[in-house]
Amino acid sequence: MNGRTNEHRIALFLDFENLVTNTGISASNFDLQPSLDRLLEKGKVVFRRAYCDWSRFSDAKIGLHRFGVELIDVPPSTRAGKNGADMRLVIDALELCYARESIDTFVIASGDSDFCPLAYKLRENGRTVIGLAVKESTSPLFVNACDEFIYLRTRQRPEKGEKGDKGRHGGASEEAGHGKRGRHGRDAGGKGGKAEADKQAASGGKAHAKSDVPQIAREVVQNLLARATGPVNPSLIKETIVRKEPDFDESEYGFATFAKLLAALEQEGVLRRIQQGRQWYVVGADADLGHGDTKEAKEPKESKGKKHGKGRVEEVEEELESYPDPDEDDGL
Protein backbone atom coordinates (compact mmCIF):
# COMPACT_ATOMS: atom_id res chain seq x y z
CA MET A 1 0.00 0.00 0.00
CA ASN A 2 1.18 3.51 -0.71
CA GLY A 3 -0.25 5.40 2.22
CA ARG A 4 1.46 8.73 2.70
CA THR A 5 1.20 8.79 6.46
CA ASN A 6 1.09 6.32 9.31
CA GLU A 7 -2.54 7.24 9.97
CA HIS A 8 -4.99 4.45 9.21
CA ARG A 9 -7.70 5.25 6.70
CA ILE A 10 -10.88 3.42 7.55
CA ALA A 11 -13.98 2.43 5.58
CA LEU A 12 -17.12 1.69 7.59
CA PHE A 13 -19.88 -0.54 6.17
CA LEU A 14 -23.04 -1.08 8.21
CA ASP A 15 -25.44 -3.97 7.64
CA PHE A 16 -28.03 -1.93 9.51
CA GLU A 17 -30.85 -4.46 9.66
CA ASN A 18 -28.54 -6.98 11.31
CA LEU A 19 -27.61 -4.47 14.02
CA VAL A 20 -31.18 -3.63 15.05
CA THR A 21 -33.08 -6.90 14.54
CA ASN A 22 -33.44 -9.07 17.65
CA THR A 23 -30.44 -7.41 19.29
CA GLY A 24 -32.02 -5.25 21.98
CA ILE A 25 -31.21 -2.11 19.96
CA SER A 26 -33.98 -0.27 18.15
CA ALA A 27 -33.60 1.84 15.03
CA SER A 28 -34.72 4.99 16.84
CA ASN A 29 -32.16 4.52 19.63
CA PHE A 30 -29.22 3.36 17.55
CA ASP A 31 -26.20 5.49 18.46
CA LEU A 32 -23.13 5.37 16.23
CA GLN A 33 -21.06 7.79 18.31
CA PRO A 34 -19.36 5.29 20.66
CA SER A 35 -18.27 3.13 17.74
CA LEU A 36 -16.98 6.12 15.80
CA ASP A 37 -15.04 7.30 18.83
CA ARG A 38 -13.32 3.92 19.05
CA LEU A 39 -12.52 3.90 15.34
CA LEU A 40 -11.25 7.48 15.37
CA GLU A 41 -8.69 6.41 17.94
CA LYS A 42 -7.28 4.14 15.25
CA GLY A 43 -7.35 6.54 12.33
CA LYS A 44 -9.52 8.60 9.98
CA VAL A 45 -12.92 7.20 8.95
CA VAL A 46 -13.02 8.34 5.32
CA PHE A 47 -15.90 6.19 4.05
CA ARG A 48 -19.25 5.56 5.78
CA ARG A 49 -22.18 3.63 4.31
CA ALA A 50 -25.22 1.87 5.75
CA TYR A 51 -27.34 -0.64 3.83
CA CYS A 52 -30.95 -1.76 4.30
CA ASP A 53 -34.53 -1.17 3.21
CA TRP A 54 -34.84 2.28 4.75
CA SER A 55 -38.62 2.30 4.45
CA ARG A 56 -38.52 -0.10 7.41
CA PHE A 57 -36.02 1.87 9.51
CA SER A 58 -36.81 5.50 8.78
CA ASP A 59 -36.37 6.39 12.47
CA ALA A 60 -32.61 5.94 12.13
CA LYS A 61 -32.09 8.19 9.11
CA ILE A 62 -31.62 11.50 10.91
CA GLY A 63 -29.13 10.08 13.40
CA LEU A 64 -27.02 8.42 10.72
CA HIS A 65 -27.06 11.51 8.49
CA ARG A 66 -25.72 13.48 11.44
CA PHE A 67 -22.60 11.30 11.39
CA GLY A 68 -22.12 11.65 7.65
CA VAL A 69 -23.25 8.12 6.81
CA GLU A 70 -24.42 7.57 3.26
CA LEU A 71 -27.66 5.60 3.27
CA ILE A 72 -27.94 2.97 0.53
CA ASP A 73 -31.54 1.94 0.07
CA VAL A 74 -31.92 -1.71 -0.90
CA PRO A 75 -35.61 -2.62 -1.34
CA PRO A 76 -36.37 -6.30 -0.92
CA SER A 77 -35.82 -8.14 -4.20
CA THR A 78 -37.30 -11.43 -3.05
CA ARG A 79 -40.35 -12.48 -1.10
CA ALA A 80 -38.21 -13.05 1.96
CA GLY A 81 -36.37 -9.77 1.39
CA LYS A 82 -33.07 -11.31 2.44
CA ASN A 83 -29.47 -10.91 1.22
CA GLY A 84 -30.05 -7.95 -1.12
CA ALA A 85 -28.32 -5.50 1.21
CA ASP A 86 -25.62 -8.05 2.06
CA MET A 87 -24.68 -8.55 -1.58
CA ARG A 88 -24.59 -4.81 -2.27
CA LEU A 89 -22.35 -4.27 0.75
CA VAL A 90 -19.94 -7.00 -0.37
CA ILE A 91 -19.71 -5.64 -3.91
CA ASP A 92 -19.06 -2.09 -2.73
CA ALA A 93 -16.44 -3.21 -0.20
CA LEU A 94 -14.48 -5.22 -2.77
CA GLU A 95 -14.73 -2.42 -5.32
CA LEU A 96 -13.37 0.06 -2.77
CA CYS A 97 -10.59 -2.36 -1.83
CA TYR A 98 -9.32 -2.54 -5.40
CA ALA A 99 -9.97 1.11 -6.32
CA ARG A 100 -8.65 2.84 -3.17
CA GLU A 101 -5.33 1.39 -2.12
CA SER A 102 -4.91 4.09 0.52
CA ILE A 103 -7.79 2.63 2.57
CA ASP A 104 -6.13 0.00 4.75
CA THR A 105 -8.85 -0.84 7.27
CA PHE A 106 -12.37 -2.12 6.61
CA VAL A 107 -15.01 -2.18 9.36
CA ILE A 108 -17.92 -4.55 8.74
CA ALA A 109 -20.74 -3.74 11.14
CA SER A 110 -22.65 -7.02 11.21
CA GLY A 111 -22.64 -10.29 13.09
CA ASP A 112 -23.64 -12.37 10.06
CA SER A 113 -21.35 -15.25 9.10
CA ASP A 114 -22.27 -14.57 5.44
CA PHE A 115 -19.57 -11.89 5.54
CA CYS A 116 -16.78 -14.38 6.30
CA PRO A 117 -15.74 -14.70 2.61
CA LEU A 118 -15.57 -10.90 2.36
CA ALA A 119 -13.35 -10.72 5.44
CA TYR A 120 -11.05 -13.41 4.07
CA LYS A 121 -10.72 -11.68 0.69
CA LEU A 122 -10.01 -8.28 2.25
CA ARG A 123 -7.33 -9.77 4.48
CA GLU A 124 -5.89 -11.63 1.50
CA ASN A 125 -5.45 -8.22 -0.14
CA GLY A 126 -3.53 -6.86 2.82
CA ARG A 127 -6.38 -5.01 4.54
CA THR A 128 -7.16 -5.08 8.24
CA VAL A 129 -10.73 -6.19 8.98
CA ILE A 130 -12.60 -5.10 12.10
CA GLY A 131 -16.00 -6.56 12.96
CA LEU A 132 -18.63 -4.56 14.83
CA ALA A 133 -21.85 -6.10 16.17
CA VAL A 134 -23.94 -7.06 19.19
CA LYS A 135 -22.45 -10.01 21.06
CA GLU A 136 -25.61 -12.09 21.42
CA SER A 137 -26.36 -11.91 17.69
CA THR A 138 -22.83 -12.44 16.39
CA SER A 139 -21.62 -15.63 14.75
CA PRO A 140 -18.33 -16.92 16.18
CA LEU A 141 -17.33 -17.80 12.61
CA PHE A 142 -17.39 -14.12 11.66
CA VAL A 143 -15.52 -13.15 14.82
CA ASN A 144 -12.70 -15.52 13.90
CA ALA A 145 -12.66 -14.22 10.32
CA CYS A 146 -11.77 -10.69 11.51
CA ASP A 147 -8.48 -9.26 12.73
CA GLU A 148 -10.30 -7.54 15.56
CA PHE A 149 -13.86 -7.49 16.84
CA ILE A 150 -15.66 -4.72 18.72
CA TYR A 151 -18.91 -5.53 20.49
CA LEU A 152 -21.85 -3.19 20.74
CA ARG A 153 -24.10 -3.22 23.73
CA THR A 154 -27.15 -1.31 24.83
CA ARG A 155 -26.33 1.95 26.55
CA GLN A 156 -28.81 1.60 29.38
CA ARG A 157 -27.58 -0.53 32.29
CA PRO A 158 -29.69 -2.41 34.86
CA GLU A 159 -30.28 -0.42 38.01
CA LYS A 160 -29.02 -1.73 41.30
CA GLY A 161 -31.14 -4.60 42.49
CA GLU A 162 -32.64 -5.34 39.07
CA LYS A 163 -32.19 -8.78 37.59
CA GLY A 164 -31.34 -10.09 34.17
CA ASP A 165 -31.45 -7.77 31.19
CA LYS A 166 -34.06 -5.22 32.27
CA GLY A 167 -33.28 -1.86 30.78
CA ARG A 168 -31.24 -3.35 27.96
CA HIS A 169 -33.40 -1.80 25.25
CA GLY A 170 -31.73 1.59 25.12
CA GLY A 171 -29.34 3.05 22.58
CA ALA A 172 -26.26 1.23 21.37
CA SER A 173 -22.85 1.87 22.84
CA GLU A 174 -19.52 0.18 22.35
CA GLU A 175 -18.03 -2.25 24.80
CA ALA A 176 -14.59 -1.21 25.98
CA GLY A 177 -11.92 -2.77 23.84
CA HIS A 178 -13.04 -5.91 22.05
CA GLY A 179 -15.25 -7.86 24.40
CA LYS A 180 -14.75 -11.37 25.77
CA ARG A 181 -15.94 -14.16 23.55
CA GLY A 182 -14.38 -16.95 25.55
CA ARG A 183 -14.63 -19.02 22.33
CA HIS A 184 -18.39 -19.18 22.70
CA GLY A 185 -19.43 -16.33 20.38
CA ARG A 186 -23.23 -16.22 20.17
CA ASP A 187 -23.57 -18.56 23.15
CA ALA A 188 -21.95 -15.97 25.39
CA GLY A 189 -25.39 -14.52 25.94
CA GLY A 190 -26.63 -17.85 27.28
CA LYS A 191 -25.52 -19.55 30.43
CA GLY A 192 -22.35 -17.53 30.82
CA GLY A 193 -24.19 -14.28 30.07
CA LYS A 194 -26.83 -15.05 32.68
CA ALA A 195 -24.19 -15.74 35.31
CA GLU A 196 -22.50 -12.46 34.49
CA ALA A 197 -25.81 -10.61 34.67
CA ASP A 198 -26.45 -12.13 38.10
CA LYS A 199 -23.03 -10.97 39.25
CA GLN A 200 -23.73 -7.47 37.98
CA ALA A 201 -27.07 -7.36 39.73
CA ALA A 202 -25.52 -8.50 42.99
CA SER A 203 -22.71 -5.94 42.78
CA GLY A 204 -24.78 -2.99 41.63
CA GLY A 205 -23.74 -3.25 37.98
CA LYS A 206 -20.04 -3.94 38.43
CA ALA A 207 -18.98 -6.72 36.12
CA HIS A 208 -16.27 -8.24 38.32
CA ALA A 209 -15.73 -8.42 42.07
CA LYS A 210 -12.09 -9.38 41.39
CA SER A 211 -9.67 -9.58 38.52
CA ASP A 212 -9.05 -13.03 37.04
CA VAL A 213 -6.20 -13.54 34.60
CA PRO A 214 -7.60 -15.15 31.42
CA GLN A 215 -6.00 -18.43 30.41
CA ILE A 216 -5.37 -17.19 26.86
CA ALA A 217 -3.12 -14.41 28.21
CA ARG A 218 -1.22 -16.82 30.46
CA GLU A 219 -0.63 -19.26 27.58
CA VAL A 220 0.54 -16.57 25.15
CA VAL A 221 2.96 -15.07 27.66
CA GLN A 222 4.43 -18.44 28.54
CA ASN A 223 4.84 -19.43 24.87
CA LEU A 224 6.41 -16.11 23.83
CA LEU A 225 8.83 -16.06 26.75
CA ALA A 226 9.81 -19.69 26.14
CA ARG A 227 10.93 -18.82 22.59
CA ALA A 228 12.26 -15.32 23.25
CA THR A 229 15.99 -14.62 23.17
CA GLY A 230 15.57 -11.28 24.94
CA PRO A 231 13.00 -9.01 26.60
CA VAL A 232 9.52 -9.00 25.00
CA ASN A 233 7.57 -5.83 24.27
CA PRO A 234 4.10 -5.82 25.93
CA SER A 235 2.60 -4.67 22.61
CA LEU A 236 3.68 -7.94 20.99
CA ILE A 237 1.93 -9.89 23.74
CA LYS A 238 -1.34 -7.99 23.26
CA GLU A 239 -1.17 -8.30 19.46
CA THR A 240 -0.58 -12.05 19.71
CA ILE A 241 -3.56 -12.51 22.03
CA VAL A 242 -5.82 -10.53 19.70
CA ARG A 243 -4.68 -12.61 16.71
CA LYS A 244 -5.70 -15.75 18.58
CA GLU A 245 -8.91 -14.28 20.00
CA PRO A 246 -9.98 -11.20 17.99
CA ASP A 247 -12.52 -9.95 20.51
CA PHE A 248 -10.20 -10.20 23.52
CA ASP A 249 -10.66 -7.39 26.05
CA GLU A 250 -8.79 -7.29 29.35
CA SER A 251 -11.48 -5.09 30.94
CA GLU A 252 -13.93 -8.00 30.68
CA TYR A 253 -11.70 -9.80 33.17
CA GLY A 254 -11.53 -6.86 35.57
CA PHE A 255 -8.34 -5.12 34.38
CA ALA A 256 -8.52 -1.44 33.50
CA THR A 257 -5.42 -1.66 31.28
CA PHE A 258 -3.28 -4.38 29.76
CA ALA A 259 -0.44 -3.21 32.01
CA LYS A 260 -2.48 -4.20 35.05
CA LEU A 261 -3.07 -7.64 33.58
CA LEU A 262 0.70 -8.06 33.16
CA ALA A 263 1.16 -6.95 36.76
CA ALA A 264 -1.22 -9.71 37.87
CA LEU A 265 0.80 -12.25 35.88
CA GLU A 266 3.92 -10.95 37.58
CA GLN A 267 2.33 -11.57 40.96
CA GLU A 268 1.61 -15.14 39.86
CA GLY A 269 5.29 -15.60 39.05
CA VAL A 270 4.69 -16.05 35.32
CA LEU A 271 6.87 -13.11 34.25
CA ARG A 272 8.92 -10.13 35.39
CA ARG A 273 8.55 -6.57 34.16
CA ILE A 274 11.77 -4.63 33.60
CA GLN A 275 12.71 -1.21 32.33
CA GLN A 276 15.33 -0.49 29.71
CA GLY A 277 15.74 3.23 29.23
CA ARG A 278 12.23 4.65 29.12
CA GLN A 279 10.59 1.48 27.77
CA TRP A 280 9.16 -1.37 29.81
CA TYR A 281 9.57 -4.99 28.74
CA VAL A 282 8.64 -8.47 29.92
CA VAL A 283 11.05 -11.33 30.65
CA GLY A 284 10.74 -14.78 32.18
CA ALA A 285 10.36 -14.99 35.93
CA ASP A 286 13.76 -16.73 36.25
CA ALA A 287 15.57 -14.71 33.55
CA ASP A 288 19.19 -13.72 34.23
CA LEU A 289 19.26 -10.02 33.41
CA GLY A 290 22.92 -9.33 34.13
CA HIS A 291 23.78 -5.68 34.74
CA GLY A 292 23.53 -2.35 32.99
CA ASP A 293 20.69 0.14 32.76
CA THR A 294 18.07 -2.57 33.16
CA LYS A 295 15.97 -2.46 36.30
CA GLU A 296 13.00 -4.40 37.54
CA ALA A 297 9.59 -2.90 38.07
CA LYS A 298 9.68 -3.85 41.74
CA GLU A 299 12.82 -1.91 42.62
CA PRO A 300 11.25 1.54 43.01
CA LYS A 301 8.60 0.11 45.34
CA GLU A 302 11.23 -1.50 47.56
CA SER A 303 13.37 1.63 47.77
CA LYS A 304 10.70 4.28 47.99
CA GLY A 305 10.57 4.14 51.77
CA LYS A 306 14.27 4.90 52.05
CA LYS A 307 14.79 7.38 49.22
CA HIS A 308 11.48 9.20 49.11
CA GLY A 309 9.15 10.87 51.47
CA LYS A 310 5.53 9.94 51.94
CA GLY A 311 4.46 12.45 49.29
CA ARG A 312 6.60 10.65 46.74
CA VAL A 313 4.96 7.22 47.13
CA GLU A 314 1.98 7.86 44.87
CA GLU A 315 4.24 9.40 42.20
CA VAL A 316 6.51 6.34 42.15
CA GLU A 317 3.56 3.97 41.90
CA GLU A 318 2.26 6.03 38.99
CA GLU A 319 5.61 5.68 37.24
CA LEU A 320 5.33 1.91 37.40
CA GLU A 321 2.31 2.07 35.11
CA SER A 322 3.96 4.54 32.74
CA TYR A 323 5.13 2.12 30.05
CA PRO A 324 2.99 2.36 26.92
CA ASP A 325 -0.17 0.32 27.01
CA PRO A 326 -0.58 -1.72 23.78
CA ASP A 327 -4.06 -0.27 23.37
CA GLU A 328 -2.51 3.16 22.80
CA ASP A 329 -0.17 2.07 20.00
CA ASP A 330 -0.63 3.56 16.57
CA GLY A 331 -1.18 0.12 15.04
CA LEU A 332 -4.33 -1.97 15.42
Sequence and secondary structure as in RCSB ss.txt:
>XXXX:A:sequence
MNGRTNEHRIALFLDFENLVTNTGISASNFDLQPSLDRLLEKGKVVFRRAYCDWSRFSDAKIGLHRFGVELIDVP
PSTRAGKNGADMRLVIDALELCYARESIDTFVIASGDSDFCPLAYKLRENGRTVIGLAVKESTSPLFVNACDEFI
YLRTRQRPEKGEKGDKGRHGGASEEAGHGKRGRHGRDAGGKGGKAEADKQAASGGKAHAKSDVPQIAREVVQNLL
ARATGPVNPSLIKETIVRKEPDFDESEYGFATFAKLLAALEQEGVLRRIQQGRQWYVVGADADLGHGDTKEAKEP
KESKGKKHGKGRVEEVEEELESYPDPDEDDGL
>XXXX:A:secstr
   SSSSEEEEEEEEHHHHHSSSS  TTT   HHHHHHHHTTEEEEEEEEEE TTT GGGHHHHHHTT EEEE  
  SSS  SHHHHHHHHHHHHHHHH TT  EEEEE   GGGHHHHHHHHHTT EEEEEEEGGG  HHHHHHSSEEE
EEEES    TT  TTTT  S EEE STT   TT GGGGGSHHHHHHHHHHHHTTS S SS    HHHHHHHHHHH
HH SS B HHHHHHHHHHHSTT  GGGGT SSHHHHHHHHHHTTSEEEEEETTEEEEEETT    SSSEEETTHH
HHHHHHHS HHHHHHHHHHHT S  GGGSS  
